[in-house]
Amino acid sequence: MLHVCSSNKNTIDVFRRDVIHNCMNNWSDYPIFLAVAETGSLTAAGDQLNISQPTVGRRMKALEARFGAPLLTKEDGKLAPTEFGYLVLDHVRRMEAEADAITRSSATLEHSLVGPVMITASEGIGDFWLPAIMQKFRKDNPDIVVDVNIDFRAANLAQREADIALRWMGPGTQNSLIGRRVTSFGFGLYASRAYLEERGTPKSPEDLLDHDGVRLNIGTQTFWPLDASGNVVPTPRIVFRTNNLMAHFNAVLAGYGIGMVGHAAHAMEMGLVRVLPDLMREEDLWVVAHEDLKKSARVRAAFDFIVDALQKDHAHFKTGAQSVFIEHAMLHTPTILEDSEAGGSEDAKKLVKLPTTAA
């Protein structure tokens, strides 16, 4: 049994270690002790906390049992802290002050448009379109820092790896997440002119078996057009694979073979030719966040802004129409290199340049 009734340093150190340990056992007992110490009565403490007097007494006995020392004594008909109780009370008051500070911080966070917002997105939308449109958001919210992480992997929002995720899937069964399906990305089969001049243009899905293909590997997903029944159409002999969107596009542009390219890439403006236009694929894009975004003004503001912008640019992502925000959300007008600077086909001489904000 621990008794603290002197100023002996070793004894006080033992007390402090025990207080820290026991404070972790049941936080809810300490406001009860504080109320009893301040009111001098179990009944008055119960009235203050809206709990019964027997419950107050039972919780106090449990707290004293954990410490192995009395916290209260009777003085002039009222309950007052013992010497040990006063030592504990000092810690409890500091705990109360810190709890109040947390509450104030939470209230401030709820309404504050200050601080970072971490957004995760895949290539293409994350490294071209998103930075361009978030510049408008930043101008409207200059004290918010936009943090964009480019990754095909789905971030764990429950573990706060990101505040907002742009995903090709919804929240699923994760009850702690909320999501909005905001637009669809349209994809088609494209090839370079040089490749088609050499190998011919396929006239049917079966003709693809006689061609070379370029594939974008994203996890275990087979990224290739589907027929009317939802089955993957015949696949060419894959000669180039990559998990990088830009490398995939440039491989098609260089003439490796036929690849599935997003219409938003303005592929035909870059010199690619669409083949078998009846074969296409659409992928839904979701904006997903943790349900706690409702408590953060800055995350909520970014979430709503991104949802609105994606919906306004729906035609761009689905069909390749001009973006309402930037000249080209994926690729800018190509630049042709001089023959001395690059060899190969004219298609392969095109450089990809970063997008510029529309006037």
N, C-alpha and C positions, 0 to 999 in steps of 0.2 A: 504494500500500500504506500502510495506517495503522499507525503505531507509536506507542504511548503509553508513554513512558519518562521523562516529566517532569511537573512540576506546573503547566506552562503552562496558563493558563485557557482559551485558545482551543483548545488541543489536547484538553483534557478535555471541552469543550463538543462538539467534533466526535465524540469517543468516545461521549458520552451519546446524541447523536442517532443514531449508528450502532447502538448497543446497542438502543435503543427500536425502531428499524426492523427489526433482525435478530431481535429477540425474537418478532416476528410471523411469522417464516418457518417455524420448526419448533419448537414448544414442547417436544416430547418429547426434544430433544437436551440440554436444560439439566439435567434430573435426572441424566443420564449424567455430565455434567461435574461436577456437585455430588458424585456418588458417587466419582468418580476423585479429586477434590480431597480428600475426607474419608478415603478408604481408602489413597491413595498408590499404587494399582496398578490396571491395566486388568482383571486377573483378579479381584481382590477386588471391584471395582465390578460386574463381570459377575455374580459370585455373588450380590451384594446385590440386583441388579435382575433376576436370573434370565434373563440373556441371555449369549451367548457372548463370550469375550474378543476374537475378531476383529471382532465386531459393534461392541463398545465402541470399539475402535481406529479402525474405519472411520467411526463417527459423530463421534468427536472430531476426526479429520482434516477431515471435512466442515464441522464447526463452525468450526474454525480457518481454513479456506479462506474461509468467508463473511466472517469478520472481517478476514482478510488479516493476521493476527498470531498468534503462538503463545500458547496459553493455559496450557501445561504445560511444565515443565522437570524434569530429573532432579537430585535433591539427595540425597546419601548413599544412593543406590540406590533411592530412592523418587520417584514423580512428585509434583511440587508446583506450585502455580500460579505463573506468571510475574507480574511487576508488573501487566501488563495483565490477566492471569487473575484476580488478586485484585480488581481493579475490577469485572470481570464477575461474579465470585463473590458480591460484595456484593449486586448486583442479583438474582442467581439465588436467594439465600437469602430476599430479600424476596418474590420471586415464589412461593417455596415456602410462605412464611408466609401469603400472600394466598390461595393455593390451598387451604391447610388451613382458612382462615377460611370460604371458600366451601363447603367440604365440611361444616363445622360448621353453617353457616347452612342448608344443604339438609337436614341431619339434623333441625335444629330445626323447620324448616318442615313436614317430614313429619309431625310429631307435635303441632304447635301449633294450638290452637283460638283463635288471635288474628289479627286483621287483617280486610281487606275480602273479601267475596265478591260479585262482580258477576254479576247475573242479568239476562238480556234476555228479554222476553216481549211478546206483542201486547196490544192493548187488551182490556178485559174481564177476562181472567184476570190480566193484569199490573197493572192499576190498581185492581181491587177484591178479587179473591180472594187473590192472592199476598200483598199487604201484611197482610191479616188473619191468614193462617196463619203467616206468617214471624214474627209477634210471639211466637208460642209458641216458635219456634226461637230467637229472640233471648233469651228468658227462660232457656232452657236453655244458651245459649252467649253470655253477656253481653259477651264481649270480641270477638265477631265483628260487623263492620259490614256490614249488608245494603244493597247498592247495586243498585237496580232501574232498568233502562232500558226504556222502553216504545217499541217499534218493530216494525212489521210486517216490516221488512227483516231478513233472516237475517244475524246478526252473524258475522264471520269468527273462529271460535274458534281456528283455527290461528295467527292473528296476535294472539290474546289480546284481542280486542275485548270479550269477556265470558268468565267462567268457566263459566257454565251458561246454556243457552238452552232455552226452552220453545217448541217449533216444531211446525208442521203437517207436518213431513217428518222423516225419519230422517237418519242420518249420510251415507247414500248411499255413494259410492265413496271418501270421505275416510277413509283408514285410520287417521289420527291421532285420529279422533273415536270416541266410544262413545255409545250411545243406548239408551233404554228407551221403548218404546211403552206408555204408562201408562193412557190412557183415550180415550174417544171423545166428541166433542161432537155433540149432536143438534140439528138445525135444522128448522124448519117455516115455513110461510107464515102470516103474521099481518096483520091490518088493524084499524084503529080501528072502533068501533061506528058512529061518525058517518059514516065513509066508506062502510061497507056499507049503512047506511040510505039513503044517497043513491044509490049505484051498484049495489046489489044484491050478493048473495053468489054467487061462481062455483060452479057445480055440477060442472064437469069441467075438466081442464087446458086444453082448447081455449077455455073461457070466459075464461081469463086474457088472451087477446088483446084483449078488450073492456074491459080495466081499465088503470088507471095503476099504475106500479110504482116502488118505491124500491130502489135497488141500492147495495150496499157494494162499492166497488172496492178489491181487494187485489191489487196487481201486475197480472198479465195473467190472473188466474184469474177465470172466470165463476162468480160466487157465486150459484147458483140450484139448485133441486132437480133431481135426476136421476130418470129413469124406471127401470123394471126392467132395461132394456138398457144403462143407464149414460149415456143421452143426456139432454141438458138439455131440460126440459119447456118448452112454449110460454111466452114471456116477455111480460109486459104492456108497454105503452108506458112507457118509463122517463121519469119527470118529475123525479126527484130522484136525484142521484148524490153520493156522498161517500166519502172514505177514512177517515172517523172513525166508530168504532163507536157512540158515544153520539149523534152527529148522525144517524146512520142510524136508530137506535131512535126518537129523538124525532121524526124526519120521519114514520115510520109512525104514531106516536102522534098526531101533529098532523093526520093524515088525508090525507097526500099520495097514498097508495095502498097496495098490497100489498107487503110486504117479507119477506125470509127472516130470521128472528130465532132466536137460540139459545134452547132451552127453559130453560136456566139463568137467563135474564133474568127469569123469572117474568112473562112477557108478559101472561098473562091476569089476573094480580093487578094489573097496571098498567092494565087496561082494554082490552087488545087481545083480538081474537077470532081463533082459529085457523081457517083455511079450508083445504079440501082436505087433510084430515089424512093421507090416504094418500101425499101427496107430502112427502118428507122428504129429509134429507141428513145424513150423518155424516162428520165429519172426525177422523182420529186425531191425538192430541196426543203429542208425543215430548218427553222430557227428554234433552238432548244436552250433552255436555261433552268437553273435550280429554282424551285418555288420561292426561295428566299428573295428572289429578285424583287418581289413585291415590297420588300422592306428596304430596298436600296434605290434611292432616286436616280443615281447615276447609271446603274445597271438597267433599270427599267427604261430610262430615257434612251439608252443605246439600243436596247431590245426593240422598242417601238419604232425607232428610226430605221433600223435595218429591215424590219418587217415591211414597213411602208415603202422603202426604196426598192426592195426586191419585187414587191407587188407592182409597183409602177413600171419596172423594167421587165415585166413578164414576157412581152413579145420578143424582146431582145434575146432572152435566154432560150425561149422555146423555138423560135424560127430564125434567129440571127438578124432580126430587124435592128435598126440603129438604136443604140442605147440612149435613153433620155438624159443620162448623166455625163457620159464621156464619149469621145469620138469612137473609140473602139474599146470595149471592156476587156478584150483579151489581147488583141494584137493591133499594132498601128500600121499605117501605110508602109509597105516594104521599101527598102533601099536596095538598089542593084549595085553590087560591087563591080569594079573594073576587072577585066579578065586577068590582069596581073595580080589581083588580090585574092582571087579564088578560082578554082577550077571546077569541072563538072558541069551539070546541066544549069540552064538559066534559073530553074526553080530552086536549085540548091544554093544559088548565089544570093538569095533574099535573106536579109537580116531581120530578126524580130526586135522591134523597138518598144519601149515602154509607152503606155497610153498617156495621153495628155487630157487635161480637163477641158470639157467643152466650154465655149464662151457663153 
